[in-house]
Amino acid sequence: PSARDLSWRCWDCPSSSFPFAPPEVRRRTGCPEHLGTEVHQEQPKPHPPQRGTTTDRSSLRDSSVSRRVTGPNLSASRKQGARPLDRRGRKDSATTPTSTAPHKPHPHHNPLVWPSRGGDYPWPILSLAAAEQLDFFCFLGDTIYADWGANVGHEEKWKEALTRSGLQDLTASTSVIATWDDHEVDNNWSYDWISEQTVSEALTAMRRAMPMRVGPGGTGLWRSMSWGDAVEVFVLDCRGERRDGDYISAEQQAWLIDGLTTSTAAFKIVLNSVAITDLSDLIGNIEADDRWQGHKAQRSEILEAVADVRGVLWIAGDFHFGLAADGVDVDGPGEGHFEVLAGPGGTAVIEYASLFSPTDHYPVVVTEINYLLGVADPDAGTIAMQWINQSGGISAEVTARW
């Protein structure tokens, strides 16, 4: 499409939409903080593109730059790119690409999900991921450690992260989908001892660094995005709504159950900052209150409601080692669901992980820095996953089948 066919929004003005100026004009419209953006579209992939099949709901992206681009009626199976311009119309960053979904599940493998987990700098593992030319990349939380190092504030921590080569390489190669865990605010934080203002400042800083669609309720972090008929990604907020003994709000819980049970996508990917798997046979009840395992009633309500939904893959981080769980329950409503733990992508691997060995329940244990590469095949009903280490090698691999 021409640049005139697209619009853009700023995280400061989520309810406002401003038209792109054509390249020869590149003027600002409506908001003094908004700058023009140059858009290009690459040639389609070999199978015929269909216009209008990438809808508003699945439209362009969760952005990895400070301006989010949306565009209804984009052609299927194409790379889209946006490049911010400064106030004089000069290019001030690299073009940031993203891919639209195919008009129907492609008979070959569709690479769709690449979640990881960050921490310290400069994240060379992200430079390796960037070279894969991924369709999108997911951050599962603890991308910054606001509580470590100099006490410079949440926004300064994000600014520092955005200068690092790994994150720059990644966001120049694809779009990102992000949620948070605790360290974006403070270690294992709770509303019992941290102020609402601090949480709000941390969330604002994260939105500045990683703009995203505002979800339907709560903190606005929980939301879903469809990738054609192949994948629907459900992004959870498992930190910002922990109140009155609940792990997530009743509103978020109802939204998740409704979304998973009504989704028509072949695969339902749930980005879940801390594992929903019952890990009592691996680590017992250590810090169980800090994950789903310590909130049994709410966990059971969700898993019982979605027990018969096919194609559900839970993806988590937090634990500082990689893991695959063939069933989030050994004997219970979640036994038909698969979960994988990705990362760490920057921080050290937890020492006790070296004590674990693969079992039937946990066929994969990864004890080195990694990112998780996923390839979804809707025709075969599989998602093949590989844990990629810092040398670019495969530490482990597993395939989830439905």
C-alpha positions in Angstrom: 0.0 0.0 0.0 1.0 3.6 -0.3 2.1 5.5 2.8 -1.2 7.3 2.6 -3.1 4.1 3.4 -1.5 3.6 6.8 -1.9 5.3 10.1 0.2 5.5 13.3 -0.4 6.1 17.0 1.8 7.1 19.8 1.7 5.4 23.3 1.0 8.9 24.7 -2.2 9.2 22.5 -3.5 5.6 22.2 -7.0 6.8 21.2 -5.7 9.1 18.5 -4.9 8.1 14.9 -2.8 10.2 12.6 -2.4 9.6 8.9 1.0 9.1 7.3 2.1 12.0 5.2 3.3 10.9 1.8 7.0 10.7 1.5 7.3 14.0 -0.4 5.5 15.9 2.5 6.4 14.0 5.7 4.5 16.5 7.8 3.4 16.2 11.4 -0.4 16.0 12.0 -2.4 16.7 15.1 0.2 15.9 17.8 3.4 18.0 18.3 5.2 14.9 19.6 4.6 12.8 16.5 7.0 12.6 13.7 6.6 11.3 10.2 7.5 7.7 9.3 8.6 6.3 6.0 7.0 3.0 5.0 8.0 0.4 2.4 6.7 -3.0 1.4 8.8 -5.8 0.1 7.9 -8.2 -2.7 5.5 -11.0 -1.7 6.5 -14.5 -1.0 5.9 -17.1 -3.9 2.3 -18.0 -2.9 -0.3 -15.5 -4.0 -1.0 -12.7 -1.5 -4.6 -11.8 -0.6 -5.5 -8.3 0.3 -7.5 -7.6 3.4 -6.7 -10.9 5.2 -4.5 -9.3 7.8 -7.2 -7.6 9.9 -7.1 -4.9 12.5 -6.9 -7.6 15.2 -3.9 -9.2 13.6 -2.7 -6.1 12.0 0.8 -4.9 11.9 2.6 -5.5 15.1 3.5 -4.9 18.7 6.3 -2.5 17.9 9.9 -2.5 19.0 10.4 1.2 18.4 8.9 4.3 19.9 6.1 4.7 17.4 3.6 1.9 16.7 2.4 1.4 13.1 -1.0 -0.1 12.3 -2.4 -0.9 8.9 -5.7 -2.6 8.0 -6.0 -4.3 4.6 -2.3 -5.1 4.3 -1.3 -7.8 1.8 -0.7 -11.2 3.2 2.7 -12.8 3.5 4.8 -9.7 3.1 7.5 -7.9 4.9 6.4 -4.4 6.1 8.9 -1.8 7.2 8.8 1.5 9.1 11.5 4.0 9.6 11.1 7.0 11.9 12.2 10.4 10.6 13.3 13.4 12.6 11.7 16.8 12.5 13.5 17.7 9.3 12.5 14.5 7.5 15.8 12.8 8.0 16.1 9.1 8.7 17.1 8.7 12.4 17.1 4.9 12.8 17.2 1.7 10.8 14.0 0.4 9.2 12.1 -1.9 11.5 10.4 -4.8 9.6 7.5 -7.0 10.5 5.7 -9.8 8.6 2.1 -10.2 7.9 0.4 -13.6 8.2 -0.3 -15.8 5.2 -3.9 -15.7 3.8 -4.2 -19.3 5.0 -1.9 -21.7 6.8 0.9 -22.4 4.4 1.7 -26.1 3.6 5.2 -25.6 4.7 6.4 -24.7 8.2 5.4 -21.3 9.3 8.1 -19.9 11.8 6.0 -17.9 14.2 7.2 -17.7 17.8 10.6 -17.0 19.3 10.3 -16.2 23.0 13.3 -15.5 25.2 14.1 -13.8 28.4 16.7 -11.1 29.0 18.5 -9.5 31.9 22.0 -8.2 31.6 23.8 -6.6 28.7 24.7 -6.5 25.8 22.6 -9.6 25.0 24.7 -11.2 22.2 22.1 -14.0 22.1 19.6 -11.4 20.7 22.1 -10.7 17.8 22.0 -14.4 17.0 18.2 -14.4 17.0 18.2 -11.3 14.7 20.1 -13.2 12.1 17.2 -15.7 11.8 14.9 -13.1 10.3 12.1 -14.2 12.7 8.5 -13.3 12.1 8.3 -12.0 15.6 10.1 -12.3 19.0 8.6 -12.4 22.5 10.0 -11.0 25.7 8.6 -12.9 28.7 9.6 -10.4 31.4 12.7 -9.3 33.4 14.0 -7.7 30.3 15.5 -5.0 32.5 16.6 -5.3 36.1 15.4 -2.0 37.5 16.4 -3.1 41.0 20.0 -3.8 40.2 23.0 -1.4 39.7 22.7 2.3 39.8 19.4 3.7 41.2 18.7 5.8 38.1 15.0 5.1 37.6 13.0 2.8 35.4 13.1 5.0 32.3 16.9 5.4 32.4 17.2 1.6 32.7 15.1 1.1 29.6 17.1 3.8 27.7 20.3 2.0 28.6 18.9 -1.3 27.4 17.9 0.3 24.1 21.5 1.3 23.4 22.8 -2.3 23.6 23.7 -4.0 20.4 21.7 -7.2 21.0 18.4 -5.4 21.4 19.2 -3.0 18.6 20.0 -5.9 16.2 16.8 -7.7 17.2 14.4 -4.8 16.8 16.0 -3.9 13.5 15.2 -7.4 12.3 11.6 -8.0 13.4 8.8 -6.9 15.7 8.4 -7.8 19.3 5.7 -8.8 21.7 6.5 -8.1 25.4 5.1 -8.6 28.9 6.7 -8.0 32.2 7.7 -9.9 35.3 9.0 -8.5 38.6 12.3 -6.9 37.8 10.8 -4.3 35.5 9.6 -2.9 38.8 11.5 -4.5 41.7 12.5 -7.9 42.9 9.4 -10.0 43.8 7.5 -6.8 44.3 4.0 -6.6 46.0 1.5 -3.9 46.4 1.9 -4.6 50.2 5.1 -2.7 50.2 5.5 -0.8 46.9 3.6 2.3 45.9 1.0 2.5 43.1 3.1 5.5 41.7 6.2 3.3 41.4 4.3 0.6 39.5 2.7 3.3 37.3 6.1 4.8 36.5 7.6 1.4 35.7 4.7 0.6 33.4 5.0 3.9 31.6 8.7 3.5 31.1 8.2 0.0 29.6 5.5 1.3 27.2 7.9 4.1 26.1 10.6 1.5 25.4 8.4 -1.2 23.9 5.1 0.3 22.7 2.2 -2.2 22.6 -1.5 -2.4 22.0 -3.4 -1.4 25.1 -5.4 -4.5 26.3 -9.1 -4.6 27.1 -8.7 -4.0 30.9 -6.6 -3.9 34.0 -3.1 -2.7 33.5 -3.6 -2.9 29.7 -0.8 -5.4 29.4 -3.0 -8.5 28.9 -4.1 -8.7 25.3 -4.2 -11.0 22.3 -3.0 -10.9 18.7 -3.9 -13.2 15.9 -1.5 -14.3 13.2 -4.0 -15.3 10.5 -5.5 -18.7 11.1 -2.3 -20.2 12.4 -1.6 -18.6 15.8 -3.3 -16.5 18.4 -0.9 -15.1 21.0 -2.4 -14.4 24.5 -0.2 -12.1 26.5 -0.7 -12.3 30.3 0.1 -9.9 33.1 1.0 -12.1 36.0 2.5 -9.3 38.1 0.5 -6.1 37.9 -2.9 -7.5 39.1 -1.9 -9.6 42.1 -4.3 -8.4 44.7 -6.4 -9.9 47.5 -4.8 -13.3 47.1 -5.5 -13.6 43.3 -2.6 -14.3 40.9 -4.4 -12.4 38.1 -7.6 -10.4 38.2 -11.0 -12.0 37.8 -11.4 -9.9 34.7 -8.2 -11.1 33.2 -9.1 -14.7 34.0 -12.5 -14.5 32.4 -10.9 -12.9 29.3 -8.3 -15.7 29.0 -10.8 -18.5 29.4 -13.1 -16.9 26.8 -10.3 -16.2 24.4 -8.8 -19.7 24.5 -12.2 -21.5 24.2 -13.4 -19.4 21.3 -10.2 -18.9 19.4 -10.2 -20.4 15.9 -6.4 -20.4 15.5 -4.6 -23.7 15.1 -2.3 -22.8 18.0 -3.0 -20.7 21.1 0.3 -19.4 22.5 0.1 -18.1 26.1 2.9 -15.8 27.2 3.1 -16.5 30.8 6.0 -14.8 32.7 6.1 -17.6 35.4 5.3 -21.3 34.7 1.8 -22.6 35.2 3.2 -26.2 35.4 2.9 -27.9 38.7 6.6 -28.2 39.5 6.2 -30.0 42.8 7.8 -33.1 41.3 10.9 -31.0 40.3 11.4 -28.3 43.0 8.7 -29.0 45.5 6.9 -25.9 46.9 9.9 -23.6 46.8 8.5 -20.0 46.4 5.2 -21.6 45.2 3.3 -18.4 46.1 5.3 -16.5 43.4 3.8 -18.7 40.6 0.6 -20.4 39.7 1.3 -23.4 41.9 0.7 -21.3 45.0 -2.7 -20.2 43.7 -4.4 -23.6 43.3 -8.0 -22.6 43.1 -7.5 -20.0 40.3 -5.1 -22.2 38.5 -7.5 -25.1 38.5 -10.5 -23.0 37.4 -8.5 -21.9 34.3 -7.1 -25.3 33.4 -10.5 -27.1 33.9 -12.2 -24.5 31.7 -9.7 -25.0 28.8 -8.8 -28.7 29.3 -10.4 -29.7 26.0 -8.9 -26.9 23.9 -6.4 -28.2 21.5 -3.2 -26.5 20.4 -2.5 -24.6 23.7 1.2 -23.9 24.3 2.2 -22.1 27.5 5.5 -20.3 27.4 7.3 -18.9 30.5 10.6 -17.6 31.7 11.7 -16.5 35.2 13.5 -19.7 36.3 16.9 -19.0 34.7 17.0 -22.4 32.9 15.2 -23.9 30.0 12.6 -26.6 30.4 9.9 -28.5 28.6 6.9 -30.0 30.4 4.8 -32.6 28.6 1.7 -31.7 30.5 1.3 -28.8 33.0 -0.2 -31.4 35.3 0.9 -35.0 35.6 -2.6 -36.1 36.6 -5.1 -33.3 36.3 -6.9 -30.9 34.0 -3.7 -29.5 32.5 -2.2 -32.9 31.5 -3.0 -32.3 27.8 -1.3 -28.9 27.7 2.4 -28.4 26.9 4.7 -25.7 28.5 8.2 -24.6 27.8 10.5 -22.3 29.7 12.8 -20.1 27.7 16.1 -18.4 28.6 17.8 -16.9 30.4 18.9 -14.7 27.6 21.3 -12.5 29.5 21.5 -13.4 33.2 23.3 -16.4 34.7 21.7 -19.8 34.7 20.5 -20.8 38.2 23.0 -23.2 39.8 20.6 -25.8 41.0 19.4 -26.5 37.4 22.5 -28.7 36.9 20.9 -31.2 39.4 18.0 -31.9 37.0 18.0 -34.5 34.3 15.4 -35.1 31.6 12.4 -37.3 32.5 9.2 -38.4 30.8 7.4 -35.4 32.3 10.3 -33.0 31.6 11.9 -34.2 28.3 14.2 -31.1 28.1 16.4 -29.4 30.7 18.7 -26.6 29.4 21.4 -25.2 31.7 23.0 -22.5 29.5 22.0 -19.1 28.2 19.6 -19.5 25.3 16.7 -18.3 23.3 13.8 -20.5 22.2 13.2 -20.8 18.5 9.7 -22.1 17.5 8.4 -23.3 14.1 4.7 -23.8 13.9 3.2 -26.2 11.3 -0.7 -25.9 11.3 -1.1 -28.7 8.7 0.9 -31.2 10.9 -0.5 -29.8 14.2 3.0 -29.4 15.6 5.3 -26.7 17.0 8.9 -27.7 16.8 11.2 -25.9 19.3 14.9 -25.5 19.7 16.9 -23.9 22.5 19.7 -22.0 20.8 22.8 -21.3 22.8 25.3 -18.4 22.6 27.4 -20.3 20.1 24.4 -20.6 17.7 24.2 -24.3 18.4 21.1 -26.3 19.5 21.2 -27.2 23.2 18.0 -29.2 23.0 14.9 -29.6 20.9 11.3 -30.9 21.3 8.2 -31.0 19.3 4.7 -30.4 20.8 2.0 -32.3 18.9 -1.8 -32.0 18.9 
